[in-house]
């Protein structure tokens, strides 16, 4: 099939399409919520607060509605007062499963999703559960069932997305249908009530002989153009036959799926972005990065398959508008180890395992500059951008946050400690050390380390914090931890 071809009115394989609208009618509601730190088993479609009879106006100030805060993926919050300094643990919420995606914040709730396919809303001041939903049974014994993979159980792995216009949060979970069959379910939930609004199988239109169990829905979701955008790669170990995919379905009405397939002339080309999300420009175009062909091509590059090891610009209906291939990337040197970041001067930045940062024009993805020596280990996760210094902070898997100076097109200092995807809170950089369960704060201007905080729990690879209300939230292998500064 042609790369970037749109697919609409497609027939499902296996699991039948089932959009529905769920009325917001809740009987016998439980009053209150589970206390922070309680184990709280998985609840099915339970809402723990009564919706008001008259709709309220959403309170969207100080919110974090998608991966790295906004569609450009800069990860920046320009408000010094929101940084908790000095910080300490405010609460811990045990949700019974790992939270790989960034916690989201909207309408004075923290939304988190777990690998056990549980979605919860938490009180940001106490961690108490406001509502909780289960969207289906996750896959277990993943290595045996899929042939490889390092997340078990495997449920919701990606960062969800909230549409501020509708107040719905969208999640995608891997659902175990039994007998070695899985599918990927997109579920929309009302953030005020916890009511399930829509649910739909969003498996890509797989070629004959390929199975959904070989796909991992790792990158964060995105919402734009009236659609939800969903990326796919392979499980850790690249077992089985798979392609990288970006698919999109309508938020409302008929599904009308469209899709972009990487390496239609071969296999592989994962879109995984270390949990990052596609960047979206003001015209609704998407920017994604892709990985290597499967099996690995020869070292030294270029990767021979179509749109592998590339930055790809896609139209709202996922037609290819432009692409740039990292021609020195061979073997397993993914350009997809982080998501693209859109910069305010009409440029886009991407970097992969070749340790070369690419500064490209958004219009046609032509090269502005190639910046060598970005990390001495694989860059992993979405960079964060500081407009004041026109600099990027890139996470390095082997440790440290690499400063990249965009004006001079060179790599600068490496901030020791953290290795997770950073965010910017005013003039400070915050990032996790996911191998050691710590949260670090740095001065963005000087690189000086300001705080080193124990999270007190193990945390997933590529874990990236989020922030609102003067607090910082981190997903862990058991739930969410919140940090706050001194209270008046």
C-alpha positions in Angstrom: 0.0 0.0 0.0 1.2 3.5 -0.7 2.8 5.5 2.1 0.6 8.2 3.5 -2.5 6.9 1.7 -5.7 7.8 3.5 -8.0 5.0 4.5 -11.6 5.6 5.2 -14.7 3.4 5.8 -12.4 0.5 6.3 -13.6 -2.9 7.4 -12.4 -4.2 10.8 -10.5 -7.4 11.2 -11.7 -9.4 14.2 -13.0 -6.8 16.7 -16.1 -5.0 15.4 -16.3 -1.3 15.4 -18.4 0.1 18.2 -18.7 3.8 18.7 -21.2 4.7 21.3 -22.4 7.7 23.3 -22.9 7.1 27.0 -25.5 9.3 28.8 -24.2 11.0 31.8 -26.7 9.4 34.2 -25.1 8.0 37.3 -27.1 6.2 40.0 -26.0 5.0 43.4 -22.9 7.1 43.3 -20.2 6.5 45.9 -19.5 9.7 47.8 -15.9 10.7 48.3 -12.8 8.8 47.1 -10.0 6.5 48.1 -7.4 8.0 50.3 -4.0 8.8 48.9 -1.7 5.8 49.2 -4.6 3.3 49.3 -4.2 0.3 46.9 -7.6 0.8 45.3 -8.4 -2.1 43.0 -9.5 -1.5 39.4 -13.0 -0.2 39.2 -15.2 -0.5 36.1 -16.8 2.6 34.9 -17.2 4.1 38.4 -17.7 7.8 38.9 -17.1 9.1 42.4 -18.7 12.4 42.2 -22.1 13.6 41.0 -22.1 15.9 38.0 -23.8 19.2 38.5 -27.2 19.7 36.9 -26.0 22.8 35.1 -22.7 22.4 33.1 -19.8 24.4 34.6 -17.4 26.5 32.7 -14.1 24.5 32.5 -11.2 26.0 34.5 -8.3 25.7 32.1 -5.7 27.8 33.8 -2.5 26.1 34.8 -3.2 22.9 33.0 -1.2 20.2 31.3 -3.4 18.6 28.7 -0.9 16.6 26.6 2.7 15.3 26.5 5.1 18.2 27.3 2.2 20.6 27.8 1.4 21.8 24.3 1.4 20.9 20.6 4.9 22.2 19.9 6.3 19.8 22.6 8.5 22.5 24.1 7.7 21.3 27.6 7.8 24.9 28.9 5.7 26.6 31.6 6.6 30.3 31.6 5.8 31.0 35.3 8.6 31.2 37.9 6.1 31.2 40.7 4.8 27.7 39.8 8.1 26.0 40.6 8.1 24.3 44.1 11.4 25.4 45.6 12.4 23.9 48.0 10.2 20.9 47.3 9.1 17.8 49.2 6.7 14.9 48.7 3.1 16.2 49.1 1.4 12.9 48.5 1.7 9.4 47.0 -1.2 7.7 45.2 -0.9 3.9 44.9 -2.9 3.1 41.7 -2.0 -0.6 41.5 -0.1 -0.3 38.3 2.7 1.5 36.5 2.1 5.0 35.1 4.3 5.3 32.0 2.7 8.4 30.5 2.9 11.9 31.9 0.1 12.7 34.4 -2.2 15.3 32.9 -3.8 18.2 34.8 -7.1 19.9 33.9 -10.2 21.2 35.7 -8.3 20.9 39.0 -7.8 17.2 38.6 -4.7 15.1 37.9 -5.4 12.4 35.3 -3.3 9.3 35.3 -3.5 6.0 33.3 -1.9 2.7 34.3 -0.6 -0.5 32.6 -3.5 -2.3 34.2 -5.8 -0.2 31.9 -7.1 1.9 34.8 -7.7 5.6 34.3 -8.1 7.8 37.4 -8.7 11.4 38.4 -6.9 12.5 41.6 -7.3 15.5 43.8 -4.1 17.6 43.2 -3.8 18.6 46.8 -4.4 15.3 48.5 -4.0 12.5 45.9 -7.5 11.2 46.8 -9.3 9.4 43.9 -12.2 11.4 42.5 -13.2 8.9 39.8 -11.8 5.7 38.4 -12.4 3.6 35.2 -11.2 0.3 33.9 -11.1 0.1 30.1 -10.4 -3.7 29.7 -8.1 -6.5 30.5 -4.4 -5.8 29.8 -2.0 -8.3 28.2 0.1 -10.4 30.7 2.9 -12.8 30.1 3.9 -10.4 27.3 7.2 -12.0 26.4 5.6 -15.4 25.9 2.5 -14.1 24.2 4.2 -11.5 21.8 7.6 -13.1 21.6 9.4 -10.1 23.2 8.6 -7.0 25.2 9.6 -5.5 28.5 6.3 -4.1 29.9 4.2 -6.5 31.8 1.2 -6.2 32.3 0.8 -4.2 29.1 -2.2 -1.8 29.1 -2.1 2.0 28.7 1.5 3.0 28.0 1.2 6.3 26.2 0.5 9.7 27.6 -3.2 10.4 27.2 -4.5 13.7 25.8 -7.3 16.1 26.9 -9.3 18.2 24.5 -9.8 21.5 26.3 -12.8 22.3 24.0 -14.8 19.3 25.1 -13.3 18.3 28.5 -12.7 14.7 27.4 -9.6 12.7 28.1 -8.6 10.1 25.5 -6.5 7.0 26.3 -5.5 4.0 24.3 -5.0 0.6 26.0 -3.9 -2.8 24.8 -6.8 -5.1 25.4 -6.4 -8.9 25.8 -9.1 -10.7 23.9 -7.7 -14.1 24.8 -6.0 -16.8 22.7 -3.1 -14.6 21.8 -5.3 -11.9 20.3 -5.2 -8.3 21.4 -6.5 -5.0 20.0 -5.9 -1.3 20.9 -8.9 0.5 22.2 -9.4 4.3 22.2 -11.6 5.4 25.0 -12.9 8.9 25.7 -13.8 9.8 29.3 -15.5 13.0 30.7 -13.0 14.5 33.0 -15.7 15.9 35.3 -17.7 12.7 35.8 -15.5 9.8 34.8 -18.3 8.7 32.4 -17.1 6.8 29.3 -18.2 8.8 26.3 -16.8 6.7 23.3 -14.8 3.6 22.8 -13.3 2.2 19.5 -10.8 -0.3 18.2 -8.0 1.8 16.6 -5.7 -1.0 15.3 -4.0 0.2 12.1 -5.1 -1.5 8.7 -2.5 -4.2 9.1 -1.1 -6.1 6.0 -2.1 -9.7 5.7 -0.2 -11.9 8.1 0.6 -9.2 10.6 -0.9 -9.1 14.1 -1.7 -6.3 16.6 0.2 -8.1 19.3 3.5 -7.1 17.6 2.6 -3.4 18.0 3.3 -1.2 21.0 1.3 2.0 21.3 4.1 4.0 23.0 4.0 7.6 21.8 1.7 10.1 23.4 -1.6 10.9 21.9 -2.4 14.2 20.1 -5.6 16.0 19.4 -6.1 18.4 16.4 -8.2 18.9 13.4 -11.2 17.2 15.1 -9.1 14.0 15.2 -7.1 11.9 17.7 -3.7 10.9 16.5 -2.2 7.6 17.6 1.3 6.3 16.9 2.6 2.7 16.9 6.0 0.9 16.9 7.1 -2.6 18.0 7.7 -4.2 21.3 11.2 -4.1 22.9 13.2 -6.6 21.0 11.5 -5.9 17.6 9.9 -9.4 17.4 7.5 -10.4 14.7 6.4 -8.6 11.6 5.4 -4.9 12.2 5.5 -1.4 10.7 5.5 2.0 12.3 2.1 3.6 12.0 0.4 6.9 12.7 -3.4 6.7 12.6 -6.1 9.2 13.2 -9.9 8.9 13.9 -12.5 11.5 14.3 -13.4 12.7 17.8 -17.1 12.7 17.0 -19.3 11.0 14.4 -18.0 8.2 12.2 -14.5 6.9 12.8 -13.2 7.6 9.3 -9.7 6.3 10.0 -6.8 7.7 8.1 -3.2 6.3 8.4 0.4 6.6 7.5 2.6 3.5 7.2 6.4 3.5 7.5 8.5 1.0 5.5 5.7 -0.2 3.2 8.5 -1.6 1.1 9.8 -3.7 4.0 9.2 -3.8 7.8 9.9 -1.8 10.9 10.3 2.0 11.0 8.7 2.3 14.5 7.1 5.5 15.6 7.8 5.3 19.4 9.6 8.6 20.3 10.5 7.3 23.8 7.0 8.2 24.9 7.0 11.6 23.3 4.2 12.8 21.0 3.9 14.2 17.5 4.4 17.9 17.2 1.6 19.8 15.5 1.9 23.2 13.8 -0.6 26.0 13.5 -2.0 24.6 10.2 -2.7 21.2 11.9 0.3 19.4 10.2 2.0 16.7 12.2 5.8 16.0 12.6 6.9 12.5 13.6 10.2 10.7 13.8 10.7 7.1 12.8 13.1 4.3 13.6 15.1 1.7 11.7 13.9 -1.0 9.4 13.4 -4.5 10.8 15.7 -6.5 10.8 18.4 -3.9 11.4 20.0 -2.6 8.2 23.9 -2.4 7.9 25.7 0.0 10.1 26.7 3.4 8.7 23.5 4.1 6.8 21.5 5.0 5.0 18.6 2.9 6.0 17.1 1.6 2.7 13.4 1.5 3.5 10.9 4.2 2.8 10.6 6.9 5.5 12.7 4.9 8.0 15.2 6.9 10.2 13.3 10.1 9.2 11.5 13.2 10.3 8.2 13.2 8.4 5.8 16.1 8.0 2.2 14.9 7.6 -1.0 16.7 6.6 -4.0 16.6 8.9 -5.2 13.5 7.0 -1.7 11.9 7.2 -0.5 12.5 3.6 3.3 13.0 3.4 4.2 16.7 2.8 7.9 16.5 3.3 10.5 14.2 4.9 14.2 14.2 5.9 16.2 11.0 6.3 19.1 10.7 8.7 21.5 9.2 6.1 24.2 8.2 8.6 21.8 6.2 10.7 22.2 2.4 10.2 21.8 -0.6 12.5 19.6 0.3 15.5 20.3 4.0 15.4 16.7 5.2 15.8 15.9 8.8 15.0 12.7 8.0 16.8 14.3 8.1 20.3 12.6 11.5 20.9 9.9 13.5 19.4 10.3 16.6 17.1 10.1 20.0 18.8 8.7 23.0 16.9 10.6 26.2 17.4 9.2 29.7 17.2 11.3 30.7 14.2 9.7 28.2 11.8 12.2 25.5 12.5 12.0 22.0 14.0 14.6 20.0 16.0 15.1 16.2 16.1 17.9 14.0 17.4 18.5 10.3 17.6 21.1 7.7 18.4 23.7 9.0 16.0 24.1 11.9 18.5 23.6 14.4 15.7 20.9 17.0 16.2 19.1 18.2 13.1 17.7 21.7 12.8 15.3 21.7 9.9 12.9 24.2 8.3 9.3 23.3 9.1 8.1 24.2 5.6 10.0 21.5 3.7 12.3 19.9 6.2 15.4 21.2 4.5 18.6 21.3 6.7 19.4 24.5 8.6 22.2 23.0 10.7 23.6 19.6 11.9 24.8 19.8 15.5 27.2 17.0 16.5 28.1 15.6 20.0 24.5 15.7 21.4 25.0 13.3 24.3 27.6 10.5 24.4 24.9 8.0 24.9 21.5 7.7 23.2 19.3 10.8 23.4 16.1 9.4 24.9 12.8 11.3 25.2 11.4 14.7 24.2 13.7 17.7 24.6 12.6 20.9 26.3 13.1 24.4 24.9 14.0 27.6 26.6 13.1 30.7 24.5 15.1 33.1 26.7 18.4 31.5 25.6 17.2 29.8 22.4 18.4 26.5 23.8 17.2 23.0 24.1 17.7 20.5 26.9 18.1 16.9 25.6 17.9 13.8 27.9 20.8 11.4 27.6 20.1 7.7 28.4 23.5 7.2 30.0 22.9 10.2 32.3 22.8 13.9 32.1 20.8 16.6 30.3 22.6 17.9 27.2 22.3 21.7 26.5 22.1 22.5 22.8 22.6 26.1 21.8 20.5 26.8 18.7 21.9 30.2 17.9 25.5 29.0 17.6 24.5 25.5 16.4 26.6 23.7 19.0 26.3 21.4 22.0 27.1 23.0 25.3 27.3 21.7 28.8 25.8 18.4 30.1 23.9 18.7 33.4 24.8 15.7 35.5 22.2 13.5 37.1 18.9 13.1 35.4 18.3 11.1 32.2 14.5 11.5 31.7 12.7 13.9 29.4 12.9 17.4 31.0 10.4 20.1 31.4 10.9 23.9 32.0 9.1 25.6 34.9 9.9 29.3 34.5 13.7 29.5 34.6 14.3 26.0 36.0 14.7 22.6 34.4 13.1 19.5 36.0 13.8 15.9 35.0 13.9 12.4 36.5 16.7 9.9 36.9 14.5 6.9 36.0 17.3 4.4 36.8 17.5 5.6 40.4 14.0 7.1 41.2 15.1 10.7 41.7 13.8 14.1 40.5 16.3 16.9 39.8 15.9 20.7 39.4 18.5 22.8 37.6 19.0 26.5 36.9 18.2 26.8 33.2 20.7 29.7 32.7 23.7 28.3 34.6 23.1 24.6 34.7 23.6 24.5 38.5 21.8 21.7 40.2 19.2 23.2 42.7 17.5 20.1 44.1 17.9 16.4 44.1 14.7 14.7 45.5 14.0 11.0 46.2 10.8 9.9 44.5 10.7 7.0 46.9 9.5 4.6 44.2 10.9 3.0 41.1 9.8 4.8 38.0 9.3 3.7 34.3 11.9 4.3 31.6 11.6 7.7 30.0 9.4 9.0 32.8 8.8 12.8 32.4 7.2 15.0 35.1 4.3 17.4 34.6 3.3 20.5 36.6 0.5 22.8 37.7 -0.7 24.5 40.8 2.9 25.0 42.0 3.3 21.2 42.2 5.3 18.6 40.1 3.8 15.2 39.4 5.7 12.0 38.5 4.4 8.7 37.3 5.9 5.7 39.1 5.7 1.9 38.8 2.8 1.9 41.3 1.0 5.2 40.7 1.8 8.9 41.0 3.9 11.1 43.4 3.3 14.8 43.9 5.9 17.3 45.0 5.2 20.8 46.4 6.9 23.7 48.0 6.4 25.1 51.5 2.8 26.1 52.2 2.1 29.6 53.7 
